Amino acid sequence: MTTTYSNLRDIDGRTIGIRCTGGAIAGIGPDVTGPDAVDCGGRLVLPAFVEPHVHLDKTLWGETWQPGHRAERLRDYIDNERRVLSANTTAPEERAARLLSQMLRHGTTAVRSHVDVAPDIGLAHVEAMMRLREAWRDRVDLQFVAFPQQGLLCRPGTAELVRAAMDMGVETVGGLDPAGIDGDPEGQLKFVFDLAAEKGAGVDLHLHDKGELGAWQVERIAEHTAATGLSGKVMISHAYCLGMISSGRLEKIGRRLADLGISLMTSAPADTAVPPVEVLTEMGVTVCCGSDGIRDSWSPLGNGDMLERAFLTAYRFDWNTDEDFHRALDCATGAAARAIGLAGYGLKAGGRADFVVIEAANAGDALCRRPPDRVVVRRGAVVAGRLED
């Protein structure tokens, strides 16, 4: 089936059309039109949003209001999460599906979700997310990370569960604060990278450890990436430490990350230092933005809108020029797609026909106003919203 969408405005201000055939973009440009083309009324078109870091199995979307929890230590938040989730009787895939509906409505068609594995829950969350992926396969592309939230080596049996999750079809090996949580940075990194190399998988490590301890672990992650041949398949999530070190040290680490194709994800939190996105992207590092937790036991904040997440990134860095806004949008589109290895992404001939149509004048207008009414196209067909006849 072929569908042509005409009278669209691209991010550079050109009026274009997009012809979609077999789920891909068969043609795109000012001259693409046709007698049966769908007139989009001059609306802005962006590639569909990509969520590179969320925890679908933890969300409480649609559940009874759950206020946040304040604690001094990361471990305290983890323990509180186990109490909240163990008391919840709604199946993880049901809660996650509610959130996915919200994310799709806002324009996200590809998601990487971390999924907990731990001795007290076994592989139950992985099994639930596999069911979710099957149910949503025609609407959203889902990738998963086997995530040892409670610790990897410090919780006996967890490493075996991570391996089992990979055998079930999880794409990425996860880890968490090799020093701060496990207390054995080399042990955790060796296990994670060896398993990823064995399975032909990627790596995505949560790194909350700050300052010099965190920066040293970034350097060790780079060394393990090089040693295992996993260049281009590794992401470090959060990496607050990169916003706490000297410019000279950042330059050295940033160049190393760029050379090895190690991506960074930031949720751009307001309460701590974050990786300096503009400086790192100018070095060639892929930096994307992600939601992290959305309405869960850690915080009731978040709404699944990656356009808002891009706005929050711009707000965090006081960006305000058109160039800045393009950079912020890239964090939620192109950079996010590269970070999770999403093939065929982008508004280009031969690319996947996934895009979002927004009533906005340009990229900056879309980012600053974040209009709620959007039309979402996946594989060439409208899957959310409605274009007027």
Phi, psi and omega in degrees: 000138179245130175229134179246130176252121185245171177058050174253152175250123181275178187295340177267004177090002180280148172272123186224170171235158178229120177259126184245129178223129177059032178084359181240165177275112180275335179198146179209135179152179183297334185263002182276113179201191179172162184297332181255017183294147176276118182281119183265007170067027178076015180288158177286139175241133176232152172301148181304148182287152178237125176263106186270356184200103176213166178237083184297326184288346182262345189297148175247025182301126180087355179270174176303143182310130179235109179293165179287179184224131178255137179208164181276326188242151175303319181301326179294321177296319179298316180295320178296320178301317180297322179295315182293311184290325180292337179272349182275134185257358179279135181300139181305321182291333177289315177297317181296322181296323177299317180291320178300322177301318178295316181295318179296318180301328180275351174116009179267125180239002177218134187220134166253123180240133170281139184232125184293137166231136182194156183304326183282342178243350180059231181251017184300319181289325177296314179300319179296318181290330175294321176295320178298315181300318180295319181292331185253011189300334181271359183237322184221136173277123183245128170246151181232151176238127175285111193244115178274072187304326183271003183116150182261295183278334182281351177243097182307134181099344183289319181302319179295325178291321176299315178299317180296322178298320177296322179294336180277352178114008172293139189272337192225139178271129181255166176205172184209119175034075182308325178271308189291328181260308183277333183069016181214073186301316181291324179296314180295313183297322178297314180299310184300311184286324177296318180294318179298317179296319180297320184269357185066032186255176174262178179230137175220110186250125168289128176229100177264339183306135191256174173056216184296325179298316179293316181298320177298321179292325174300317178297321178291322176299318178298318180294319178292325177299312180296318185293329183261001179070030183259025177305135180084000183234019184236137175231140171250120182263133179084287176047049179306328184304331183289347174264009186238003186248168182294158180298324179294318179293320178297319179301314181297313181292317181300317178297322179294317178298316180297316181299325183265359180066032178273121182270162176235145173239134175231140171266004178053051180294154183270349190260005182205168175293152179224161177302134180287098190301312185298314180297316183291320179295326177293336174281347181103008178279136174280117179238124180242167176245147181218164184278330188064230180283141177235114180045069181228195183289341179282322182194144176276002181283166179103145182220006177079010181260108181289338174293322175292323178296321176296320176299316180296327175294314177298319180296319181300326183257006180059039176282142181209002179264167177300321177299318178299315183293324175297319179297317180297317178296323179298328178299333182255001181231266186299314180295319179296320178296317178295321183297325181259008176069037183281113185284146173069023185275146172120159179277086183205155178300131181091348180282166177295138184275065178243116179206166180234135183251125189231139177282084182210153183286323183195185184299315181296319179297317179298316183292318185282326180265328182051062181304135184284332183276110183227151175249125185250125180247128176232128182055033175089353183244145178290125180243350177203143181081183184207132172270135180295143179289000000 
